[in-house]
Amino acid sequence: MGYEDSKINFPCPECTQRFQVSLRHLFPEEVVICPICGATSSGGKLSEVNQAFKKVEIELLDIQKILDSEYYNKVEIELLDLEKILDSENYNRER
């Protein structure tokens, strides 16, 4: 599930009532229709919002890469430490 499936409370430009829409409806090719008064709002008018969400998505992916990298580096270090312990003379004598 991507960010575009998330929902927000969208204010109608005519009646000012709020209703939920998926972020995918904010894409330029989409039209948002108010379920209360029927007013329409072109998704293209919301391109700044789209650009901001795309930046957030890229930043979240970058954070995920960093976290994955740190996790795998930590696991690798722990495995190397374990190998050293298993290879050590003290470990072999205790067995």
C-alpha positions in Angstrom: 0.0 0.0 0.0 1.5 3.3 -1.1 0.9 6.8 0.3 -1.7 7.3 -2.5 -4.1 4.9 -0.7 -4.1 7.1 2.4 -7.1 9.2 3.0 -7.4 12.9 4.0 -10.2 15.2 5.0 -10.7 17.4 1.9 -12.4 20.8 2.1 -14.9 21.5 -0.6 -14.1 24.8 -2.3 -17.8 25.7 -2.6 -19.7 24.5 0.6 -16.5 24.2 2.7 -17.7 20.9 4.1 -15.0 18.3 4.6 -15.1 14.8 3.2 -12.6 12.0 2.9 -10.7 11.4 -0.3 -7.8 9.1 -1.2 -4.6 10.9 -2.0 -4.7 9.3 -5.4 -7.6 11.6 -6.2 -5.3 14.6 -5.8 -3.3 13.5 -8.8 -3.4 16.0 -11.8 -5.6 13.7 -14.0 -8.2 13.2 -11.3 -11.3 15.3 -10.4 -12.6 15.5 -6.8 -16.4 15.8 -6.5 -18.0 17.0 -3.3 -20.5 14.4 -2.2 -22.5 17.1 -0.4 -22.9 19.9 -3.0 -21.5 18.3 -6.2 -18.8 20.9 -6.7 -15.8 19.7 -8.5 -12.1 20.4 -8.0 -9.5 19.5 -10.5 -6.7 17.4 -9.1 -4.3 19.3 -11.2 -4.8 22.3 -9.0 -3.3 20.3 -6.2 0.0 19.5 -7.9 2.0 21.2 -5.1 0.4 18.7 -2.7 1.4 15.8 -5.0 4.9 17.1 -5.3 5.2 17.3 -1.5 3.9 13.8 -1.1 6.3 12.5 -3.7 9.2 14.1 -1.8 8.0 12.6 1.4 7.8 9.2 -0.3 11.4 9.5 -1.6 12.6 10.6 1.9 10.8 7.6 3.5 12.5 5.3 1.0 15.8 6.8 1.8 15.2 6.4 5.5 14.2 2.7 4.9 17.5 2.2 3.0 19.5 3.6 5.9 17.6 1.5 8.5 18.0 -1.6 6.4 21.7 -0.8 5.9 22.3 -0.2 9.6 20.4 -3.4 10.5 22.3 -5.6 8.1 25.6 -4.0 9.2 24.8 -4.7 12.8 23.8 -8.3 12.1 27.0 -8.8 10.1 29.1 -7.4 13.0 27.3 -9.6 15.5 28.0 -12.6 13.3 31.7 -11.7 13.0 31.8 -11.4 16.8 30.2 -14.8 17.2 32.7 -16.3 14.8 35.5 -14.9 16.9 34.0 -16.3 20.1 33.6 -19.7 18.5 37.1 -19.6 17.2 38.6 -18.5 20.5 40.7 -20.8 22.6 38.7 -20.1 25.7 35.4 -21.3 24.1 37.1 -24.4 22.8 38.6 -25.3 26.2 35.2 -24.8 28.0 33.6 -27.4 25.8 
